[in-house]
Every structure is written in C-alpha cells, then in structure tokens.
Amino acid sequence: MSGDHSGSYSVKSGYRLLSQVGPVDATDKQLYKSMWSISCPSKMKIQVWKFIQNMCLIMYNLYNRRIVPDALCPMCNQYIETIEHVLLDYEFPKSVWQGFGYSWPSHVAAYSLQDWLLWIFSHIPSIKFVEIIITLWAIWFARNRKIYEGKSQTKDSLITWVKSYCLKLETLSPRLNPVSPQTLARWIPPTSHFVKANYDASFCSSSLHSYSGVVIRDSDGLVLGSCRRASTWVVTPFAAEATAALHALLFAIDLGFTSVILEGDSLSITRKLQSKECDISEISALIWDVQQLSKSLHACSFLHTPRSGNKVAHLLAKSDSLGPDDRFWVEEVPSVVRQAVAEDRRLLDPP
C-alpha cells in the first residue's frame, strides 16, 4: 500500500496513505476544510489544530506525563485543566465569549472542542469563523502570559484586541490576496515543422478499463489524426494516463511524424517523461517505453497543459458514444469533438 504511485515519498503521498489506513470522518473533514480556508495567520490555525488534537501543554496532559503533581487549572484552582476548560468553561473564557455575543445550549457545553467548533461553525455566518479562531488563540495566549509572566489581561482588553486584529486582517486582505481575473488556459499550437499530440485518459476502477483520447494537430491547428483506444487491466488512473501518453506517441509514429510535442494534463506523468532519472514507480515500464520511443524521432518533447488546454483529448477519452472498440481517424475527428476543435482554432485567430 502506498499513498500514491510515484515510487517516491512526499507529504502528499503520506497524507493519502494515512487516509487509506484510517479514513477521515466526513464531518471532521468539513471542519478542517472550513478552518484551513480561513484568512488569518497560519500560526493561529495550526494552534487551533493542536487544540483539537490535544497536543498542548495543559495541566491534565502534564500530569499524565508525571511532570506536575496535579492537574488542577492554575487559573481557577478548582477544576482539572482540559483544553475545553481553558478555552470555553471557566469564568474568563466564558466572559469573553459572552462579550462577543456568543452562546450555546447547555448540552453543547459538554462537547469536546472539536464538536463545539462543528456546532458553532454551523450556527454562525462563515465571515465570523476568523473571529472564532483568533479568539481561541488570544485566550490561550492570555492564559500562558498569566502563568509564565504573571501578567493578567482583562476581558475587555482581549475583546478589543481581537476586534482590532480582525479589522486589520479585513483591511489588509485585498492587498495580501489580490483577486485576479481567472483566465483559462487554451490550446497552443506547436511551432512550424512540429506536430502536437495531445492525450488524456478516462479510467473505470470497477472494471479496470481505461480509454485513451489522442488528437494530433499542426501549427495551424489543423487536425492530422485522432484516435480513441481501449486498454484492460489498468489498475490506477496514474497508469491510464501513462498508457494514453504511449498511445499518443505510437499513433504519431504510425502517421509518419518525426518531430513531435507530446502534451497532457497530468503534471506527474509529464515530469516523469521529462526526467533523466530512472523511474521507480509502478508505471516505470510505461515511462521507459515512451522515453525509448521518443529517441527514435528526430525531435520529441513533453509538455504539460491544464485541462482547459486539453479539451479535445479529454472529450475523446470520456465519450462513451464512441463505443468500446479502438477507433482511428485521419485528418479528422469524430463529431462529438468537432466543436471543441473549432473553438481551439478560433482562439488562435480571434475575430
């Protein structure tokens, strides 16, 4: 079992592996998605994540590690100091939340911090999420300052600081995260004397079937050939994309082209094809085949494009109306993708 099929470890592959071993609950996933998307400093979001994971040096945790003689809260000296007690339960945090106008039913008071966040996020507008995160961080900061520096902070000063900080973030947000117009990538023709073979794949995990869509065009955007090929016993989408790359290069060679640009929308596959290092992933044989075939050509390069720049190949691969058998077209494409081809050409020479 592996987090992905690249053969190399990354944080992303480690995350995927952990998700396979113990899938994240849907509600937990929604909470984290909401939390990480909040526009506030990362240190605050990370600290709240630590609260949820109970990874803070509260007295209860220190007592369990036999570092302190008891687990009593040093702020109230009455109750065991849990993370919920520090941030929600004793007199100071209660007064802070009340000062902001937040309240919750008595049964919610018995929730864990994670469940409390889920409840509060579902009962307030999303614009208020940032205020919740910053307030949690500020209460924790005030607690530590009192314990380790002997400096107390009043409820009113904490609320004023949080509101001021939220206002500052709101003011700075347009400058820190400028909104830029979203422009979709378009298909770019090859230089003269080259042809461009775009490829994509569709994959069915239940049947282990994949379909490769390939279209070859020249520098004027004219179609020189297209095909849709079926493959069986393809075990991953990763392998399906690599198979599509191989089909594209084979088709270009069969049509007699010697200067080819191979372009797909899988960045992982493109990087593997461009790499000079020996591939160690489960698709290493496919990568090796493509690289070796490319050496038989006069010139061959591998490029990546976003999905929006690979529409024709994508539609070819996905179109069930073309049937289950291999299909080939010379100097044309099937009717299901003619409009996409025409659109790509129109963008090359707009009116």
HUBEL-V957300 format. One record per backbone hydrogen bond with DSSP energy under -1.0 kcal/mol. CO is the residue of the C=O (numbers start at 0). NH is the residue of the N-H. E is the energy in kcal/mol with one decimal. If there is no record, write none. Layout:
CO_NH_E ; CO_NH_E
//
This chain:
9_13_-2.4 ; 10_14_-2.3 ; 11_15_-2.2 ; 12_16_-2.2 ; 13_17_-2.3 ; 14_18_-2.1 ; 15_19_-1.7 ; 16_20_-2.2 ; 17_21_-2.6 ; 24_28_-2.8 ; 25_29_-2.0 ; 26_30_-2.1 ; 27_31_-2.6 ; 28_32_-2.4 ; 29_33_-2.4 ; 30_34_-2.6 ; 31_35_-3.0 ; 32_36_-1.1 ; 34_37_-1.4 ; 37_39_-1.6 ; 40_43_-1.1 ; 40_44_-1.3 ; 41_45_-3.0 ; 42_46_-1.7 ; 43_47_-2.1 ; 44_48_-2.2 ; 45_49_-2.1 ; 46_50_-2.0 ; 47_51_-2.3 ; 48_52_-2.1 ; 49_54_-2.7 ; 50_53_-1.4 ; 55_57_-1.9 ; 57_61_-2.3 ; 58_62_-2.9 ; 59_63_-1.9 ; 60_64_-1.1 ; 61_66_-2.8 ; 62_65_-1.8 ; 70_80_-2.9 ; 72_76_-2.7 ; 78_72_-2.9 ; 79_81_-1.2 ; 80_59_-1.6 ; 81_85_-2.2 ; 82_86_-2.0 ; 83_87_-2.3 ; 83_88_-1.5 ; 84_89_-1.7 ; 89_93_-2.1 ; 90_94_-2.2 ; 91_95_-1.9 ; 92_96_-2.6 ; 93_97_-2.3 ; 94_98_-1.9 ; 95_99_-1.4 ; 96_101_-2.6 ; 107_110_-1.9 ; 111_115_-2.6 ; 112_116_-2.5 ; 113_117_-2.1 ; 114_118_-2.3 ; 115_119_-3.1 ; 116_120_-2.8 ; 117_121_-1.2 ; 119_122_-1.0 ; 124_127_-2.3 ; 125_128_-1.5 ; 127_131_-1.6 ; 128_132_-2.2 ; 129_133_-2.4 ; 130_134_-2.1 ; 131_135_-2.3 ; 132_136_-2.2 ; 133_137_-2.5 ; 134_138_-2.6 ; 135_139_-2.0 ; 136_140_-2.3 ; 137_141_-2.5 ; 138_142_-2.1 ; 139_143_-2.2 ; 140_144_-2.3 ; 141_145_-2.0 ; 142_146_-2.2 ; 143_147_-2.8 ; 144_148_-1.6 ; 144_150_-1.6 ; 153_157_-1.9 ; 154_158_-2.5 ; 155_159_-2.5 ; 156_160_-2.2 ; 157_161_-2.6 ; 158_162_-2.6 ; 159_163_-2.4 ; 160_164_-2.7 ; 161_165_-2.6 ; 162_166_-2.1 ; 163_167_-2.1 ; 164_168_-2.4 ; 165_169_-2.3 ; 166_170_-2.1 ; 167_171_-2.5 ; 168_172_-2.1 ; 171_175_-2.5 ; 172_176_-3.0 ; 190_193_-1.7 ; 194_260_-2.6 ; 195_216_-2.2 ; 196_262_-2.5 ; 197_214_-2.1 ; 199_212_-2.8 ; 201_210_-1.9 ; 203_207_-1.6 ; 203_208_-1.0 ; 207_233_-2.5 ; 208_203_-2.8 ; 209_230_-2.5 ; 210_201_-2.1 ; 211_228_-2.0 ; 212_199_-1.6 ; 213_226_-2.3 ; 214_197_-2.7 ; 215_223_-3.3 ; 215_224_-1.3 ; 216_195_-2.7 ; 217_220_-1.8 ; 221_217_-1.8 ; 223_330_-1.2 ; 224_215_-3.3 ; 225_328_-3.1 ; 226_213_-2.5 ; 227_326_-2.7 ; 228_211_-3.2 ; 230_209_-2.2 ; 235_239_-1.9 ; 236_240_-2.3 ; 237_241_-1.7 ; 238_242_-2.4 ; 239_243_-2.1 ; 240_244_-1.9 ; 241_245_-1.9 ; 242_246_-2.6 ; 243_247_-2.3 ; 244_248_-2.1 ; 245_249_-2.5 ; 246_250_-2.4 ; 247_251_-2.2 ; 248_252_-2.3 ; 249_253_-2.6 ; 250_254_-1.7 ; 251_256_-2.2 ; 252_255_-1.4 ; 257_297_-1.0 ; 257_298_-2.2 ; 258_194_-2.0 ; 259_300_-1.8 ; 260_196_-3.2 ; 261_302_-2.7 ; 262_198_-2.1 ; 263_304_-1.9 ; 265_269_-2.2 ; 266_270_-2.6 ; 267_271_-1.9 ; 268_272_-2.5 ; 269_273_-2.1 ; 270_274_-1.4 ; 280_283_-1.5 ; 282_286_-2.3 ; 283_287_-2.6 ; 284_288_-2.3 ; 285_289_-2.2 ; 286_290_-2.4 ; 287_291_-2.6 ; 288_292_-2.5 ; 289_293_-2.2 ; 292_295_-1.5 ; 293_296_-1.3 ; 298_259_-2.4 ; 300_261_-3.0 ; 302_263_-1.7 ; 305_308_-1.7 ; 306_309_-2.1 ; 309_313_-2.1 ; 310_314_-2.8 ; 311_315_-2.3 ; 312_316_-2.3 ; 313_317_-2.0 ; 314_318_-1.6 ; 318_321_-1.1 ; 319_322_-1.9 ; 326_227_-2.5 ; 328_225_-2.7 ; 333_336_-1.7 ; 336_340_-2.1 ; 337_341_-2.6 ; 338_342_-2.3 ; 339_343_-2.1 ; 340_344_-2.0 ; 341_345_-2.3 ; 342_346_-2.0 ; 344_348_-1.1
//
